Each structure stands twice: as structure tokens, then as C-alpha cells.
Amino acid sequence: MASYTKKELKEMSTERLIGILIINSDSETKSTRQLEEKVFKELSDRKVIDYDAMKVEYERIGMW
């Protein structure tokens, strides 16, 4: 699985970040979860999603 720095994520388009989430959605490894968290935070910084609300929902369904 690919690994990205915070700077690389900041430089990516929103569409590419969402694509990373979709591509990795079936994987449940620790590194995938860490990447998802970084992507969610970047999307939250861009005001695309509400990170805190997303995390609460993921915790509710046992995926965080």
C-alpha cells in the first residue's frame, strides 16, 4: 500500500483523496486505517467533510 506525507496529501486534488478512500475501503490493515485518518483530516481541513462527525460515526459502527 502507498504511503503519503502530509505535504503530498495537501498537494493532491480532493477527487484524488476521495479516490484513495474508495480504493482502500476494503482493506482493514493498520496502515490503511492510518492513511484513511490522514486523508479524512486533510478533507476536513478543506471543509469537504466534518472529521469529528465522521470519526463518531465510524466509532459507532465499530470501524475506528
Secondary structure, 3 states (H helix, E strand, C coil): CCCCCHHHHHHCCHHHHHHHHHHCCCCCCHHHHHHHHHHHHHHHHCCCCCHHHHHHHHHHCCCC
